[in-house]
Amino acid sequence: MNSTSSSNDLINRDRKSLWHPFTQHGLNEELLVISRAAGAYLYLSDGTKLLDAISSWWCNLHGHCHPELVEVASRQFAKLDHVLFAGCTHEPAVELAEALLEATSGKFERVFYSDNGSTAVEVALKMAIQWWFNQGEVRSTIVALEDAYHGDTFGAMAAGARGIFSAPFNAMMFDVSYLSTAGSSDDVEKLHDLVSSNTIAAFIYEPLAQGAGGMKMYSEDTINSYLSICKEHNIPCIADEVMTGFGRTGPLFSSLTLKHSPDILCLSKGLTNGTMPLSATLCTAQIYDEFVSKDHTRTFFHGHTFTGNPIACSVALKSLELTMSTDCEKQRAQITEQNRQCVEQLAQCDSVLNPRYRGTILAFDLQTSDETSYTNSAKTKIVEFFRTKNVLIRPLGNTIYCMPPYCTSPVDLKEAHEAIIDYVTQTCV
């Protein structure tokens, strides 16, 4: 059977049995059959290679099938595959926790493992709410940023912006008060009023760059003013670095470069280089200590079957080592510089709105006749165009972004940027 017929067969079987995420199956969109991956590239079943310009949903830092990560996973698999994490421990989990606490400059004391970005946020929200409860206060309102996205499980979804993702469930959401990323005097006054009401359980934010909300980027001044108010009133601050963590925006963790550090930090995606499901929620001693007691009712009753999986922890530890290496720092700096140059070119294009970059993230909004939204009709044409250029791009509506693995060579990234410039200058949307 040739590769084409084999791919068609697999696609037909897929369409009869699978339900894909963020996919309207009624539109019968094209499926790419990926047979293998290496470095910054994905290989189709016919041998075509695609530059993974979005790091497979933002999680691949060091390239696919990285030999050192493959070796670590294989070695750990042969030693200890999994064990429940309630009442048990193991070396990979302890070593990773120690490494994460050290990498975050000693700002935190404890690490709670779960499975993905959404669950990391769920853990954080529950920590904050129960932190108040354990002190005899019931607080249920969350403060978040407009256009926020924190995941798709109920708590994470509720903490995000309301829109088409959440519409069927809005009646079931807990209370959220939103602040703009502009940080106006009205927003500051609003936050003062909110914290004075003594109903705020936590403030959650994506530091300096919002992901699924449209790759929006905002100034340090905005978040610093909000953090200062929350810290003054002892409101737990939750930094969602699921997307921004591990160097995506330049620093290892953007939230630790701001005026105030968070009380709780959510990590996932790049944690294991996208190889294994794992997330970590880090918290300060102030948060943790309210749960330590001889009273069982003060226990944090939360857990997941695969919490602290040994294989995932082993891979994450090696990935963190790679991320903190001098070579990786140079790779991120190179990508950042190329992003700066590309944004300068994009700024000259009439069809481009708000070209921007922060670290290894480059984004811009395409001027179209449709409204700016996730369902903008430009999406299909954008995907199709970049597919002809052998570049995997998955826009957020009419927002095009590029977030490649750090191992992407300057030559390959230049070609991806040239494809972007080609699209905005020659393609009529």
C-alpha positions, 0 to 999 in steps of 0.5 A, spaced: 500 500 500 503 506 498 503 512 502 497 516 499 492 510 500 495 509 507 494 516 509 487 516 506 485 510 510 487 512 516 484 519 515 477 515 514 478 511 520 479 517 524 473 520 521 469 514 523 472 514 530 475 520 533 473 527 536 478 532 535 479 538 540 477 545 538 474 542 531 468 543 528 467 536 524 461 539 520 466 543 516 470 537 514 477 540 515 483 537 512 487 532 517 495 532 517 497 524 518 504 525 522 508 519 521 514 521 525 518 528 528 525 530 529 528 536 531 523 542 529 520 538 524 514 534 523 514 529 517 507 527 514 506 520 511 508 522 504 515 524 507 513 531 506 516 535 512 513 541 516 516 546 520 513 546 527 512 553 527 507 553 533 511 548 537 505 543 537 501 548 541 506 551 545 509 545 548 515 543 544 522 547 547 528 543 544 525 539 538 521 533 537 524 526 539 530 529 543 535 523 544 537 525 551 529 526 553 528 519 549 534 516 553 531 518 560 524 516 559 526 509 556 531 508 562 526 510 567 520 506 564 524 500 565 525 502 572 519 505 575 513 506 570 508 509 575 505 509 582 500 512 586 503 519 589 498 519 595 503 515 601 508 514 596 514 518 593 520 517 588 526 520 586 524 523 580 518 527 583 523 529 589 529 531 584 524 535 579 521 539 585 527 541 588 530 543 581 523 547 580 524 551 587 531 552 585 529 555 578 524 559 581 529 563 585 527 560 592 520 564 591 516 558 593 516 552 598 512 547 595 510 543 588 504 540 587 503 535 581 498 534 576 497 533 569 496 539 564 495 546 564 488 546 566 489 542 572 495 546 574 490 552 574 484 548 578 489 546 583 491 554 584 484 556 584 482 551 589 489 552 593 487 560 594 480 559 595 481 554 601 487 558 604 481 563 606 476 557 608 482 555 613 482 561 616 475 562 617 473 566 611 469 564 605 471 568 599 469 566 592 470 572 587 476 571 582 479 577 579 482 576 572 484 580 566 480 581 560 481 576 554 484 571 559 484 564 557 486 559 563 484 552 560 478 548 559 476 545 565 470 548 569 474 552 574 480 554 569 474 556 564 471 560 569 477 564 570 478 566 563 474 571 559 467 569 557 466 567 549 464 562 545 468 557 549 464 558 555 457 560 552 454 553 554 456 553 561 456 561 563 450 560 568 454 555 572 461 559 572 463 562 579 464 570 579 469 573 576 471 581 575 475 583 569 481 588 569 483 591 562 490 590 560 491 597 559 491 598 566 487 605 566 486 609 572 479 606 572 481 599 572 486 601 578 480 604 582 475 598 580 481 593 583 481 598 590 474 597 590 474 590 589 479 588 594 476 593 599 469 588 599 473 582 602 470 578 597 476 576 593 479 570 593 485 571 588 488 574 582 490 570 576 494 573 570 498 570 564 504 575 565 506 580 559 503 575 554 496 572 553 496 566 549 489 563 546 486 570 548 489 572 541 497 573 543 496 579 546 502 583 550 501 588 555 506 592 559 509 591 566 506 597 569 499 594 568 501 588 572 505 591 577 500 596 579 495 590 580 500 586 583 501 592 588 494 593 590 493 585 591 499 584 595 497 590 600 491 587 601 494 580 602 490 577 596 493 571 593 496 572 586 496 566 581 501 567 575 499 562 569 505 561 566 503 554 562 504 558 556 509 563 558 514 559 562 521 556 561 523 562 557 518 563 552 517 571 553 525 571 554 526 570 562 525 563 564 519 565 568 516 572 566 512 573 573 519 573 577 521 579 573 515 583 575 515 588 582 512 582 586 512 575 585 506 571 585 504 566 591 502 561 586 505 559 580 502 554 574 507 550 570 505 545 564 506 545 556 514 546 556 515 542 563 516 536 559 518 538 552 511 536 550 513 529 551 509 527 557 502 530 561 505 533 567 504 540 570 506 543 577 503 548 581 508 551 586 506 555 592 509 559 597 510 557 605 504 562 606 499 558 602 502 551 604 502 553 612 495 554 612 493 547 610 498 543 615 494 541 621 492 535 626 485 537 623 484 533 617 478 538 615 484 542 613 487 537 608 487 539 601 483 534 598 485 534 591 489 529 586 490 526 580 491 518 578 497 520 574 500 525 579 508 525 579 508 520 574 516 518 574 517 517 567 514 524 566 518 527 572 524 524 569 523 527 562 521 534 565 528 534 570 532 533 563 528 538 559 529 543 565 536 542 565 536 543 557 532 549 558 537 552 563 543 551 559 547 556 555 546 553 549 539 554 550 539 561 552 543 563 546 538 559 541 532 564 545 536 570 544 537 568 536 529 567 535 528 574 539 532 578 535 529 575 528 523 576 531 524 583 532 527 584 525 521 580 522 516 585 526 520 591 523 518 588 516 511 587 518 510 594 521 511 596 513 505 592 511 498 595 510 494 589 512 498 588 518 495 590 525 499 591 531 505 587 529 508 585 536 513 580 539 516 578 546 522 573 546 520 567 542 513 569 541 511 573 534 504 575 533 500 580 529 493 581 527 491 580 520 486 586 517 480 582 514 473 584 513 470 580 519 471 581 526 477 580 530 475 573 533 477 566 534 472 564 528 474 569 523 474 566 516 481 568 514 483 562 519 482 556 513 486 560 508 491 562 512 492 555 514 492 552 507 497 558 505 502 556 510 501 548 508 504 550 501 510 553 504 511 547 509 510 551 515 505 549 520 501 555 523 495 554 526 492 562 527 487 564 533 482 567 528 485 572 524 491 573 529 497 569 526 503 567 531 509 564 530 512 560 536 518 555 534 522 550 538 528 553 541 532 548 536 529 552 530 535 554 526 536 561 524 535 559 516 529 555 518 526 561 522 528 566 516 524 561 511 518 561 516 518 569 517 519 570 509 513 566 508 509 570 513 511 576 510 509 573 503 503 572 506 501 579 508 504 582 502 501 578 496 495 574 499 488 577 498 484 575 504 
